[in-house]
Amino acid sequence: MQRRQIIAAGVGAALSAPLATWAQDAWPSKPVRLIVPFPPGGPTDVMGRTAAKVMAEKLGQPFVVENKAGAGGNIGTEAVAKAATDGYTIGLSAISSLAIAPHLYAKVPFSVEKDFAPISLVGTSPCAIVVHPTAPFNDLKGLVAYAKANPGKLNYATSGIGTSNHLAAELLQATAGIQLTSVPYKGSSQIVPDLLSGMVMMSMESSLATTLQHIKAGKLKPIAVTSAKRSRALPEVPTIAESGYPGFEVETWFGLVAPAGTPRAIVDKLQAAWRDGSKMPEAISAFDAISADIRVQTPAQFADFMRTENVRWGELIRKLGIKLD
């Protein structure tokens, strides 16, 4: 009896291995859900929808974008971590959840190291200080002088607590010795109406995705960008480093992840679809429109990149003494 059970188990294993291989080879045989952890219209959404479109063309199945906003991107990112590992749910997450949140919050509902299968870095974008035209300053020097004369009175919007633009503002305050008041929103696209109306005077934008058109129309005023180099879209706008704070550099990044346990063959297919799709003219023009740079990495390179970024932001957050419940 025991011998028959052993033989049956062996036959079952032999049969299941080809079936598992066939399932991976046949993937995708139905639409893939791509979770974007911020509202429509912001940089994460633009990159997510761009990636979804070009990857669908490469893989022959629709990629359906689902916006799942809240908690600085952590709600949607958690949904990816807890999804089935069959390759039919992936996410376009960002620095806020994949490098900042683990060091900022006492408890995060996922482990960056254990709960995700990295696919590829997708894009990078500088944060930017953008203000209402009535703001009583036109450059960073004027902003700092105003903030020092009016401590805590200058409100600034961010796309959420714990996002890269929130941390960029915290770093600026620590570096320049000023006190600002944070007004967190659920995403960049939700800031624009209040910024245009003057309800909030200033925004530390995670990118230029939602404000560039208004800047060019003269409805908003750019003060500085946070990256090491000037933005291609606004080459006349100086960096914070150029404006008196050498070494200041914050750049928002975005990447594709799948739930941990997703078969490597599927992860590799997803990475190849983005690698090839990122070269398509529609992807290049979409990123250019928001002044973002396309990035492509192997899964191993993206895993290493996330580890390095976690070390960097962990050290900075501890240095600044920031901690959220």
N, C-alpha and C positions, 0 to 999 in steps of 0.2 A: 504493500500500500504506500509506504513512504517513498519507495523507488519511483512508483508511478507519479506521485505528486511532484517529485523533483524533476522528472522528465517533462511533465506538463508545464511546470514553471519555466523550464528552459525553453520550451517551444514557444510559450507566451512571450517571453522576453525577445526571442529571435524575431517573432512576428511584429511586435510593437516597435522595434527599432526602425525597420523600413517605413512603417506607418508614420512615425514621428518625423523621419527625414522627408517623406513625401509631403507632410503638412507644411514643413518649412519651405520646401521647394515650391509648393503651390501658393504660398503667401505672396501678395495679398489676393484673396478671392472675394473680398467684400470691402466696403468703405472703411477707411481708417479715421478714427477720431483724433484730432489734434487740439489739446486743451491749451488755451491762452489764459494765463492767470491775471489778466487786467482787462478793463472794458474796451470796447471797440474804439478805434481811432488813434490810439497811442502807438508808440514805437514797437512795443511787443506785439501788438495786434497786426501792425503793418508787416512786420517780419514774419509772423506766424502765417498770415494769409498768403504772403508771397511764397514762403516755403511750401505751404500746402498745395498751392497751384502748380508749381514747377515739379514737385515730387509726384503729384498725381499724374502729370504728363509722362514722367519717366517710368512710373510703376503700373499705369493703366487702370488704376482704381481711384475713386474720389477720396480726397482728404477733407473731412468735415470739421471746420473750426468751431470750437465751443468756448465762449468767453466765460470764465469762472473767476470773477474778481473778488478781492478782499484781502485784508491783513497783509498788505504790501506784497501780494503775489503768493502768499503761503497757502491760501485755501485751494487755489487751482493746482499748485505744485503738489500739495498733499494728495489731491485726487489722482494725479499721475502715479504717485508712489504706491497707492493702494489699488490701482487698476489691475486687471488680469494681465498676465505675462505672455499673451498670445500675439503681441505685435499690433493689435488693433486699437490700442490707446497709447499715444505718446504726448509729449508736452513741449511747448516752446517757453521755457522759463528764463529767468534772468539772474543777474548778480545778487539782487536783493534776497532771493530765497536760497540760491545755491552757494553763496559765499558770505553774506552778511548776517542773515537771520540766525544761523547757528551760534553766533557769538554775541548777538544783541539781546536775544530773548532767553529767559531762564528755562523755558521749555518750548521745543519746536516739534510739531507732530510728524516729523520724518527725519531720517538720517541721510545726509547728502552722500556719505560714504557707502552706506549699506542698502539704501532703498532705490537707487537709480542705476540704470545702465546708460552711461554717457554715449551720445551718438556723434555730435559735432558741435563745435562753436558755430554760430550762424552770423553774428554781426556785432559791431561795436559802434558806439556813438558818444560824443562828448556831452556832458551836462552843460547847461547854459543859464546864465542869469538874465532874465527877461523882465522888464518892468512896464507899467502903464506910462504913456507919454507925459502924464502930469507929475511923475516922480521928480522931486527936486534935486536930481543929480543925473549926470550923463556918462559917468565912468565909475570904475571901481573905487578910485580915490575919493570921489564925491559920496559914494554909497557908504564907505567906511566912516567918513567924517560925519555924515548924517546919523548913522547908527550910534556913533560914540556920543553925539550930542543928544540923542533921543533913545537911550537904552531900552530895549524891549518893545518899542513902539512900532518898529517896522515889521509888519507881518510878511511872511513868505509862504507860498504854496508849494507843496511837494506831492508826488503821486503816491504817497503813503509813508507811514512810519517804518523805518528800516530799509527804505529803498536807497539806491545809490545817490540820488539827488538830495535826499534827507541827510545822508552821511557827508556829502560834499558841503552842504550848508553848515553842518556841525564842525567840519574841519576848517572851513573858512572862519567861523566865529572864533575857534580856538587859535587860529593862526593870526588873525587880524585883531584879536582882543575886543570883539564886539558882541552885543547881545541882540539876537533876533527872536521873533516868535513864530513857531512853526504852525502852519494850518494844513493838516494832512487831508488829501482827497483819496478816492479809490483808484484814480488813474489820471494820466496826463490830460486826456481828452475832456475830463470833467472840470479841469481848472480854467480852460480857455474862456468860457462865458464870464466868469467872475473877474478874470484878469482884464478882459476887454472892457468890462463895465466899470472897473476901478474898485470893485468891492474888495479885492485883494490887490495890493500895490505891486507886489513882486512875486515872481515864481522862480524857483530853482528847477529848471526843466531837465528831465532825464534824457531828452534829445530835442531836436528841432522839429519833430514830426508834426506837432499840432500848432506850433507858433510861427513857423517860417513864413507862411503865406501872409500872416498878419504883420510880421516885421517888415516884409517887402512892401506891404501896402501902407506902411507908416502908422499902423494902429497900435503897435507895440515897439518897445525900444530895447535893443540888446545891449548888455553891459559888458559881459565877458563870457568866455567859454572855459571849461575846467580841464580840457585835455592838454597834452604837452604841446601840440601843434594847433594852429588856427583851423577853423572849420572851412571846408571847401565852399560851402554855401554862403558863408559870411566872412570872407577873407579879411575884411576891414575891421572885424571885431577882435580885439586882443584876447590873449589867454590871461588867466589869473596870475600865472607865473610871470608873464611879461608886465603885469600891472603892479608889480612890487612885492610878489610873494614867490620867489624862485623855488622850484621843486614841487610846487603845488600841481598835482595831477590826479584827476578822477575821471574814469571813462566807464560808461555803462556797457555791459556786455550781455549777450543773449545766446542761448544754446538749446539744442534739441536733446531731450532725455526720454528714455523709456523706463518702465518699471524694472527693477532688478529681477533677474531671472528670465527676462526676454531672451529667446535663443540668439546666440551670437550671429548665426546666419542671417537672421532677420535684421538685427542691428546693423550688420554690414550692408545689407540691401538698402536700408534707410539712409545710411551715411553716403552710399554711392549715389542714391537718388538726389540728395542735397548737393553733393559735390558736382554732379553733372548739371543739375538744375540751376545751380548758382551762376553758371556761365551763360544762361539764357538772357537775351536782351531785356525781357520783362522783369527779371529779378534785378538786374543792374540798374534799370531806370527807377524801379520802386525804391531801392536803397538810396540812390542819388537824390530822390525827391525829399527824403527826410535827413539828408546829410549824414548817412550812416555808411559804414564800410562793411562789405561782405567778408566773412571769414569762413574758412573750411579747415577742419582738423579731423584726424582719425579718431575713433573712440578712445584709443589709448592716450593720444595727445590731449584730448579734451579732459580726460580723467586727471592727467597730470596738471593741466591748466587749472582745474577747479581746486585741486589740493593746494597749489601755490597761492591762488587767490584767497582761499580760506585762511592760510597762514598770514597773508598780508593784512586782510581786513580784521582778523582776530587781534593782531598786534595793535592795529590802529584804534579799534574800539576800546581795548583795554587801556591804551594810552590816553584816550579822550575821557575815559571813565563813564561811558554811556552804557546803561543797562535798562531794559524794558521788561515789564512783567509778561 
